[in-house]
Amino acid sequence: MMSIMEKHRADVLSVVVPLKNDKGLTSTALDMAVGDEDPHWRVKRLTLNEIYNDYEPTFTHEKLLVNTGLMLVDLRKPWVENVWFAFEDKIIPDPKIPGYFKAVGVSEDWFFSRRACELGAKLYATREISVLHAGTTEYSNASAWGSLSEDAVDE
């Protein structure tokens, strides 16, 4: 991981880790802010199908949100003194069902990513490191798989 981080001059390098389900979703995502909308609740998780078909083995994106399950951070950078982990949540009106509400949240992973980006950190994600996310079975990041080609952004 360190050699990949150094090769790309990344400040943060995160391994793409699949969620424990059959959809092929990962906790690596894109921030889907649009205009003046509240960006905190609009996130598009990347699928393994997208990661293998649309991205280089190690990649960055201006809206990249990484997971912290397997991550390296260059602690020599000054921005690290002003970043932290926090989980954000709130209850909002459900746009699909008038009169109903829903809980929304931003994981500590994505909070960290947004804060690091605000401070100028260069975030990268990689599939060059193989992982097995253990649950009722083992979920691998070693190939494109899953029932979803892409995640729907919850609007």
MARDOVEX-909547 format. One record per residue (C-alpha): residue number from 1; x, y, z; residue in one letter. Coordinates in steps of 0.02 Angstrom, whole numbers, padded with zeros to 5 digits. Example, Ala and Ser with C-alpha at 12.3 -4.5 7.8 and 13.67 -1.06 7.14 Angstrom:
# MARDOVEX-909547
<pos=1 x=00615 y=-00225 z=00390 code=A>
<pos=2 x=00684 y=-00053 z=00357 code=S>
//
This chain:
# MARDOVEX-909547
<pos=1 x=00000 y=00000 z=00000 code=M>
<pos=2 x=00140 y=00119 z=00043 code=M>
<pos=3 x=00220 y=00101 z=-00129 code=S>
<pos=4 x=00051 y=00136 z=-00213 code=I>
<pos=5 x=00028 y=00288 z=-00102 code=M>
<pos=6 x=00201 y=00354 z=-00144 code=E>
<pos=7 x=00181 y=00319 z=-00330 code=K>
<pos=8 x=00022 y=00426 z=-00338 code=H>
<pos=9 x=00083 y=00555 z=-00211 code=R>
<pos=10 x=-00077 y=00526 z=-00115 code=A>
<pos=11 x=-00110 y=00603 z=00055 code=D>
<pos=12 x=-00241 y=00469 z=00091 code=V>
<pos=13 x=-00251 y=00297 z=00009 code=L>
<pos=14 x=-00402 y=00187 z=00043 code=S>
<pos=15 x=-00433 y=00009 z=-00016 code=V>
<pos=16 x=-00602 y=-00019 z=-00098 code=V>
<pos=17 x=-00700 y=-00133 z=00019 code=V>
<pos=18 x=-00865 y=-00215 z=-00033 code=P>
<pos=19 x=-01016 y=-00205 z=00080 code=L>
<pos=20 x=-01080 y=-00370 z=00147 code=K>
<pos=21 x=-01221 y=-00402 z=00024 code=N>
<pos=22 x=-01245 y=-00472 z=-00151 code=D>
<pos=23 x=-01264 y=-00303 z=-00236 code=K>
<pos=24 x=-01078 y=-00267 z=-00261 code=G>
<pos=25 x=-01090 y=-00099 z=-00174 code=L>
<pos=26 x=-00936 y=-00028 z=-00088 code=T>
<pos=27 x=-00909 y=00103 z=00046 code=S>
<pos=28 x=-00809 y=00205 z=-00082 code=T>
<pos=29 x=-00923 y=00342 z=-00147 code=A>
<pos=30 x=-00944 y=00507 z=-00238 code=L>
<pos=31 x=-01013 y=00663 z=-00156 code=D>
<pos=32 x=-01166 y=00710 z=-00260 code=M>
<pos=33 x=-01191 y=00892 z=-00210 code=A>
<pos=34 x=-01289 y=00989 z=-00340 code=V>
<pos=35 x=-01292 y=01178 z=-00335 code=G>
<pos=36 x=-01354 y=01246 z=-00169 code=D>
<pos=37 x=-01432 y=01081 z=-00113 code=E>
<pos=38 x=-01379 y=01008 z=00054 code=D>
<pos=39 x=-01236 y=00893 z=-00003 code=P>
<pos=40 x=-01222 y=00794 z=00157 code=H>
<pos=41 x=-01362 y=00674 z=00116 code=W>
<pos=42 x=-01327 y=00649 z=-00070 code=R>
<pos=43 x=-01196 y=00513 z=-00092 code=V>
<pos=44 x=-01174 y=00386 z=-00232 code=K>
<pos=45 x=-01087 y=00228 z=-00175 code=R>
<pos=46 x=-00979 y=00150 z=-00311 code=L>
<pos=47 x=-01010 y=-00030 z=-00360 code=T>
<pos=48 x=-00872 y=-00155 z=-00398 code=L>
<pos=49 x=-00940 y=-00159 z=-00576 code=N>
<pos=50 x=-00908 y=00028 z=-00592 code=E>
<pos=51 x=-00740 y=00020 z=-00506 code=I>
<pos=52 x=-00678 y=-00114 z=-00626 code=Y>
<pos=53 x=-00759 y=-00044 z=-00784 code=N>
<pos=54 x=-00745 y=00145 z=-00762 code=D>
<pos=55 x=-00591 y=00177 z=-00655 code=Y>
<pos=56 x=-00405 y=00140 z=-00654 code=E>
<pos=57 x=-00345 y=00015 z=-00523 code=P>
<pos=58 x=-00294 y=00163 z=-00414 code=T>
<pos=59 x=-00395 y=00321 z=-00443 code=F>
<pos=60 x=-00445 y=00489 z=-00378 code=T>
<pos=61 x=-00595 y=00600 z=-00412 code=H>
<pos=62 x=-00635 y=00777 z=-00356 code=E>
<pos=63 x=-00788 y=00711 z=-00263 code=K>
<pos=64 x=-00710 y=00550 z=-00196 code=L>
<pos=65 x=-00766 y=00489 z=-00025 code=L>
<pos=66 x=-00660 y=00345 z=00040 code=V>
<pos=67 x=-00687 y=00214 z=00173 code=N>
<pos=68 x=-00577 y=00199 z=00326 code=T>
<pos=69 x=-00579 y=00009 z=00344 code=G>
<pos=70 x=-00407 y=-00009 z=00263 code=L>
<pos=71 x=-00329 y=00162 z=00240 code=M>
<pos=72 x=-00159 y=00248 z=00248 code=L>
<pos=73 x=-00142 y=00431 z=00293 code=V>
<pos=74 x=00016 y=00534 z=00273 code=D>
<pos=75 x=00025 y=00604 z=00450 code=L>
<pos=76 x=00170 y=00718 z=00404 code=R>
<pos=77 x=00052 y=00839 z=00317 code=K>
<pos=78 x=-00007 y=00993 z=00413 code=P>
<pos=79 x=-00192 y=00965 z=00372 code=W>
<pos=80 x=-00199 y=00811 z=00483 code=V>
<pos=81 x=-00205 y=00922 z=00638 code=E>
<pos=82 x=-00375 y=00987 z=00581 code=N>
<pos=83 x=-00465 y=00828 z=00529 code=V>
<pos=84 x=-00567 y=00706 z=00633 code=W>
<pos=85 x=-00700 y=00571 z=00623 code=F>
<pos=86 x=-00883 y=00604 z=00661 code=A>
<pos=87 x=-01049 y=00525 z=00613 code=F>
<pos=88 x=-01185 y=00645 z=00559 code=E>
<pos=89 x=-01370 y=00605 z=00553 code=D>
<pos=90 x=-01538 y=00691 z=00550 code=K>
<pos=91 x=-01720 y=00664 z=00509 code=I>
<pos=92 x=-01785 y=00745 z=00349 code=I>
<pos=93 x=-01950 y=00745 z=00253 code=P>
<pos=94 x=-01961 y=00597 z=00134 code=D>
<pos=95 x=-01978 y=00673 z=-00041 code=P>
<pos=96 x=-02058 y=00513 z=-00105 code=K>
<pos=97 x=-02196 y=00501 z=00027 code=I>
<pos=98 x=-02279 y=00667 z=00076 code=P>
<pos=99 x=-02304 y=00682 z=00264 code=G>
<pos=100 x=-02173 y=00551 z=00304 code=Y>
<pos=101 x=-01997 y=00572 z=00367 code=F>
<pos=102 x=-01838 y=00470 z=00351 code=K>
<pos=103 x=-01672 y=00458 z=00441 code=A>
<pos=104 x=-01517 y=00499 z=00340 code=V>
<pos=105 x=-01336 y=00488 z=00390 code=G>
<pos=106 x=-01159 y=00521 z=00336 code=V>
<pos=107 x=-01032 y=00393 z=00395 code=S>
<pos=108 x=-00874 y=00440 z=00486 code=E>
<pos=109 x=-00779 y=00384 z=00330 code=D>
<pos=110 x=-00865 y=00511 z=00219 code=W>
<pos=111 x=-00858 y=00648 z=00352 code=F>
<pos=112 x=-00669 y=00621 z=00362 code=F>
<pos=113 x=-00654 y=00623 z=00171 code=S>
<pos=114 x=-00750 y=00785 z=00153 code=R>
<pos=115 x=-00651 y=00870 z=00290 code=R>
<pos=116 x=-00484 y=00809 z=00220 code=A>
<pos=117 x=-00532 y=00873 z=00046 code=C>
<pos=118 x=-00582 y=01043 z=00118 code=E>
<pos=119 x=-00407 y=01053 z=00192 code=L>
<pos=120 x=-00323 y=01010 z=00025 code=G>
<pos=121 x=-00284 y=00826 z=00047 code=A>
<pos=122 x=-00267 y=00716 z=-00108 code=K>
<pos=123 x=-00377 y=00562 z=-00085 code=L>
<pos=124 x=-00356 y=00402 z=-00186 code=Y>
<pos=125 x=-00445 y=00234 z=-00186 code=A>
<pos=126 x=-00369 y=00071 z=-00244 code=T>
<pos=127 x=-00421 y=-00106 z=-00290 code=R>
<pos=128 x=-00239 y=-00158 z=-00310 code=E>
<pos=129 x=-00242 y=-00226 z=-00132 code=I>
<pos=130 x=-00356 y=-00378 z=-00115 code=S>
<pos=131 x=-00475 y=-00389 z=00033 code=V>
<pos=132 x=-00608 y=-00509 z=00093 code=L>
<pos=133 x=-00745 y=-00427 z=00195 code=H>
<pos=134 x=-00806 y=-00568 z=00307 code=A>
<pos=135 x=-00990 y=-00587 z=00349 code=G>
<pos=136 x=-01104 y=-00736 z=00319 code=T>
<pos=137 x=-00985 y=-00765 z=00174 code=T>
<pos=138 x=-00828 y=-00677 z=00112 code=E>
<pos=139 x=-00853 y=-00527 z=-00003 code=Y>
<pos=140 x=-00701 y=-00496 z=-00113 code=S>
<pos=141 x=-00642 y=-00340 z=-00203 code=N>
<pos=142 x=-00539 y=-00445 z=-00327 code=A>
<pos=143 x=-00663 y=-00433 z=-00473 code=S>
<pos=144 x=-00816 y=-00347 z=-00540 code=A>
<pos=145 x=-00972 y=-00429 z=-00469 code=W>
<pos=146 x=-01141 y=-00391 z=-00396 code=G>
<pos=147 x=-01322 y=-00370 z=-00446 code=S>
<pos=148 x=-01306 y=-00181 z=-00468 code=L>
<pos=149 x=-01213 y=-00096 z=-00608 code=S>
<pos=150 x=-01225 y=00068 z=-00512 code=E>
<pos=151 x=-01302 y=00139 z=-00354 code=D>
<pos=152 x=-01453 y=00253 z=-00364 code=A>
<pos=153 x=-01431 y=00421 z=-00280 code=V>
<pos=154 x=-01568 y=00444 z=-00152 code=D>
<pos=155 x=-01644 y=00612 z=-00194 code=E>
//
